[in-house]
Amino acid sequence: MAREPPDKTKNLDELEGTEWGPPTYDSYLVGTCHRLRKKPIGRLTVEDLRILIGQKIGLRFLVPLALEVLEREPLVAGDFYEGDLLSATLSAGRDFWTREWDWAEQLRRIVANLEQIPPEISEAVREFKSAVPSTE
């Protein structure tokens, strides 16, 4: 069954029907996550996606966007290292991936098509493969 893609003109607060309000903890990461929830998801950068997915925020709306990017450029880099978006996406967690088998299989194919796995993401690849067994 095909899914309706998320409305890229809306932000996470609108899509999730929640309002986080101002941050209650003073840190760069918390402030950034709160700010990014107000940005239309279609305008999120690779780094924005890496941050939010890495914090497991808005996964059902952001993982499909990350997969679109990763299909084109699997080792795309945010601000940290080659493959950091892939690493964050792989680390979305067993609970998420067991609910979203079709996306898990898409991610598994992206990883399988890599000629070489950079050392920075090898642990995330290993953990994903052991946490989310293939259905094939």
Secondary structure, 3 states (H helix, E strand, C coil): CCCCCCCCCCCHHHHHCCCCCCCCCCCHHHHHHHHHCCCCHHHCCHHHHHHHHHCCCCHHHHHHHHHHHHHHCCCCECCCCECHHHHHHHCCCHHHHHHCHHHHHHHHHHHHCCCCCCHHHHHHHHHHHHHCCCCC
